[in-house]
Amino acid sequence: MDTATVEKNTVRITILDKTYSLRATMSQQHMQRVAAFVDEKVRKLRHDFPEMPIQRLAILAAIQIADEHLTTAPMNQDNAGEIRQRINSLISHIDELLSKD
């Protein structure tokens, strides 16, 4: 996709009571969900490590989020293959039923 033609919206999000303005192609609602997810991760870490500087908390949150993503990505790919296979099977079954009419 040509990034020059993609419309970007200015979105305001809040993480740890600090507001940021971002330019994003995603909807305001989507970006708010993303920000809430990140905020939750950083707040949990801040609770566990109250003396840790915010930059380190942000790095730890990023590592946790990346780990979760990389751990679940293969499972999602496996599920996608199985779902695709089941859909193809259903389509074949429907085609068979329609061809009898």
VEXZABA-479893 format. One record per residue (C-alpha): residue number from 1; residue in three letters; chain; z, x, y negated. Coordinates in Angstrom, 1 decimal. Example, Ala and Ser with C-alpha at 12.3 -4.5 7.8 and 13.67 -1.06 7.14 Angstrom:
<lobas>
{num=1, residu=ALA, chaine=A, c3=7.8, c1=12.3, c2=4.5}
{num=2, residu=SER, chaine=A, c3=7.1, c1=13.7, c2=1.1}
</lobas>
This chain:
<lobas>
{num=1, residu=MET, chaine=A, c3=0.0, c1=0.0, c2=0.0}
{num=2, residu=ASP, chaine=A, c3=-0.9, c1=1.3, c2=-3.4}
{num=3, residu=THR, chaine=A, c3=2.4, c1=1.8, c2=-5.3}
{num=4, residu=ALA, chaine=A, c3=0.6, c1=1.5, c2=-8.6}
{num=5, residu=THR, chaine=A, c3=-0.2, c1=-2.2, c2=-8.0}
{num=6, residu=VAL, chaine=A, c3=3.2, c1=-3.1, c2=-6.6}
{num=7, residu=GLU, chaine=A, c3=5.3, c1=-5.1, c2=-9.1}
{num=8, residu=LYS, chaine=A, c3=8.7, c1=-3.7, c2=-9.7}
{num=9, residu=ASN, chaine=A, c3=11.7, c1=-5.7, c2=-11.0}
{num=10, residu=THR, chaine=A, c3=14.7, c1=-4.3, c2=-12.8}
{num=11, residu=VAL, chaine=A, c3=17.7, c1=-5.1, c2=-10.7}
{num=12, residu=ARG, chaine=A, c3=21.3, c1=-4.7, c2=-11.7}
{num=13, residu=ILE, chaine=A, c3=23.7, c1=-3.9, c2=-8.9}
{num=14, residu=THR, chaine=A, c3=27.4, c1=-2.9, c2=-8.8}
{num=15, residu=ILE, chaine=A, c3=29.0, c1=-0.4, c2=-6.5}
{num=16, residu=LEU, chaine=A, c3=32.7, c1=0.5, c2=-6.9}
{num=17, residu=ASP, chaine=A, c3=32.8, c1=-1.5, c2=-10.2}
{num=18, residu=LYS, chaine=A, c3=30.1, c1=0.6, c2=-11.7}
{num=19, residu=THR, chaine=A, c3=26.8, c1=-1.1, c2=-12.6}
{num=20, residu=TYR, chaine=A, c3=23.4, c1=0.5, c2=-12.0}
{num=21, residu=SER, chaine=A, c3=20.0, c1=-0.6, c2=-13.1}
{num=22, residu=LEU, chaine=A, c3=17.3, c1=0.0, c2=-10.5}
{num=23, residu=ARG, chaine=A, c3=13.5, c1=-0.6, c2=-10.4}
{num=24, residu=ALA, chaine=A, c3=12.7, c1=-2.1, c2=-7.0}
{num=25, residu=THR, chaine=A, c3=10.0, c1=-4.0, c2=-5.3}
{num=26, residu=MET, chaine=A, c3=12.6, c1=-6.1, c2=-3.4}
{num=27, residu=SER, chaine=A, c3=14.1, c1=-9.3, c2=-4.6}
{num=28, residu=GLN, chaine=A, c3=17.2, c1=-9.4, c2=-6.7}
{num=29, residu=GLN, chaine=A, c3=19.0, c1=-11.2, c2=-3.8}
{num=30, residu=HIS, chaine=A, c3=17.9, c1=-8.5, c2=-1.3}
{num=31, residu=MET, chaine=A, c3=19.1, c1=-5.7, c2=-3.5}
{num=32, residu=GLN, chaine=A, c3=22.4, c1=-7.4, c2=-4.1}
{num=33, residu=ARG, chaine=A, c3=22.9, c1=-7.6, c2=-0.3}
{num=34, residu=VAL, chaine=A, c3=22.1, c1=-3.9, c2=0.0}
{num=35, residu=ALA, chaine=A, c3=24.5, c1=-3.0, c2=-2.8}
{num=36, residu=ALA, chaine=A, c3=27.2, c1=-5.1, c2=-1.3}
{num=37, residu=PHE, chaine=A, c3=26.8, c1=-3.4, c2=2.0}
{num=38, residu=VAL, chaine=A, c3=27.0, c1=0.1, c2=0.4}
{num=39, residu=ASP, chaine=A, c3=29.9, c1=-1.0, c2=-1.8}
{num=40, residu=GLU, chaine=A, c3=31.8, c1=-2.1, c2=1.3}
{num=41, residu=LYS, chaine=A, c3=31.2, c1=1.2, c2=3.1}
{num=42, residu=VAL, chaine=A, c3=32.3, c1=3.3, c2=0.1}
{num=43, residu=ARG, chaine=A, c3=35.4, c1=1.1, c2=-0.5}
{num=44, residu=LYS, chaine=A, c3=36.5, c1=1.5, c2=3.1}
{num=45, residu=LEU, chaine=A, c3=36.1, c1=5.3, c2=2.8}
{num=46, residu=ARG, chaine=A, c3=38.0, c1=5.3, c2=-0.5}
{num=47, residu=HIS, chaine=A, c3=40.8, c1=3.4, c2=1.1}
{num=48, residu=ASP, chaine=A, c3=41.0, c1=5.9, c2=4.0}
{num=49, residu=PHE, chaine=A, c3=40.5, c1=8.9, c2=1.7}
{num=50, residu=PRO, chaine=A, c3=41.9, c1=8.0, c2=-1.8}
{num=51, residu=GLU, chaine=A, c3=41.9, c1=11.5, c2=-3.2}
{num=52, residu=MET, chaine=A, c3=38.3, c1=12.3, c2=-2.2}
{num=53, residu=PRO, chaine=A, c3=35.8, c1=12.6, c2=-5.1}
{num=54, residu=ILE, chaine=A, c3=33.3, c1=9.7, c2=-5.4}
{num=55, residu=GLN, chaine=A, c3=30.3, c1=12.1, c2=-4.7}
{num=56, residu=ARG, chaine=A, c3=31.8, c1=13.0, c2=-1.3}
{num=57, residu=LEU, chaine=A, c3=32.6, c1=9.3, c2=-0.5}
{num=58, residu=ALA, chaine=A, c3=28.9, c1=8.5, c2=-1.3}
{num=59, residu=ILE, chaine=A, c3=27.7, c1=11.2, c2=1.0}
{num=60, residu=LEU, chaine=A, c3=30.0, c1=10.1, c2=3.8}
{num=61, residu=ALA, chaine=A, c3=28.9, c1=6.5, c2=3.3}
{num=62, residu=ALA, chaine=A, c3=25.2, c1=7.6, c2=3.4}
{num=63, residu=ILE, chaine=A, c3=25.9, c1=9.5, c2=6.7}
{num=64, residu=GLN, chaine=A, c3=27.6, c1=6.4, c2=8.2}
{num=65, residu=ILE, chaine=A, c3=24.7, c1=4.1, c2=7.2}
{num=66, residu=ALA, chaine=A, c3=22.1, c1=6.5, c2=8.5}
{num=67, residu=ASP, chaine=A, c3=24.0, c1=6.9, c2=11.8}
{num=68, residu=GLU, chaine=A, c3=24.2, c1=3.1, c2=12.2}
{num=69, residu=HIS, chaine=A, c3=20.5, c1=2.8, c2=11.5}
{num=70, residu=LEU, chaine=A, c3=19.4, c1=5.6, c2=13.8}
{num=71, residu=THR, chaine=A, c3=21.7, c1=4.3, c2=16.6}
{num=72, residu=THR, chaine=A, c3=20.4, c1=0.7, c2=16.4}
{num=73, residu=ALA, chaine=A, c3=16.7, c1=1.5, c2=15.7}
{num=74, residu=PRO, chaine=A, c3=15.9, c1=2.4, c2=19.3}
{num=75, residu=MET, chaine=A, c3=17.6, c1=-0.8, c2=20.5}
{num=76, residu=ASN, chaine=A, c3=15.6, c1=-2.9, c2=18.0}
{num=77, residu=GLN, chaine=A, c3=12.3, c1=-1.2, c2=19.2}
{num=78, residu=ASP, chaine=A, c3=13.2, c1=-2.0, c2=22.8}
{num=79, residu=ASN, chaine=A, c3=13.9, c1=-5.6, c2=21.9}
{num=80, residu=ALA, chaine=A, c3=10.7, c1=-5.9, c2=19.9}
{num=81, residu=GLY, chaine=A, c3=8.7, c1=-4.8, c2=23.0}
{num=82, residu=GLU, chaine=A, c3=10.5, c1=-7.3, c2=25.2}
{num=83, residu=ILE, chaine=A, c3=10.0, c1=-10.1, c2=22.6}
{num=84, residu=ARG, chaine=A, c3=6.3, c1=-9.3, c2=22.2}
{num=85, residu=GLN, chaine=A, c3=5.9, c1=-9.4, c2=26.0}
{num=86, residu=ARG, chaine=A, c3=7.7, c1=-12.8, c2=26.2}
{num=87, residu=ILE, chaine=A, c3=5.5, c1=-14.2, c2=23.4}
{num=88, residu=ASN, chaine=A, c3=2.3, c1=-13.0, c2=25.1}
{num=89, residu=SER, chaine=A, c3=3.5, c1=-14.6, c2=28.3}
{num=90, residu=LEU, chaine=A, c3=4.2, c1=-17.9, c2=26.5}
{num=91, residu=ILE, chaine=A, c3=0.8, c1=-17.8, c2=24.8}
{num=92, residu=SER, chaine=A, c3=-0.9, c1=-17.3, c2=28.2}
{num=93, residu=HIS, chaine=A, c3=1.1, c1=-20.2, c2=29.7}
{num=94, residu=ILE, chaine=A, c3=0.2, c1=-22.4, c2=26.7}
{num=95, residu=ASP, chaine=A, c3=-3.5, c1=-21.4, c2=27.1}
{num=96, residu=GLU, chaine=A, c3=-3.4, c1=-22.3, c2=30.8}
{num=97, residu=LEU, chaine=A, c3=-1.9, c1=-25.7, c2=30.0}
{num=98, residu=LEU, chaine=A, c3=-4.4, c1=-26.4, c2=27.3}
{num=99, residu=SER, chaine=A, c3=-7.4, c1=-25.4, c2=29.5}
{num=100, residu=LYS, chaine=A, c3=-6.4, c1=-28.0, c2=32.0}
{num=101, residu=ASP, chaine=A, c3=-6.9, c1=-30.8, c2=29.5}
</lobas>
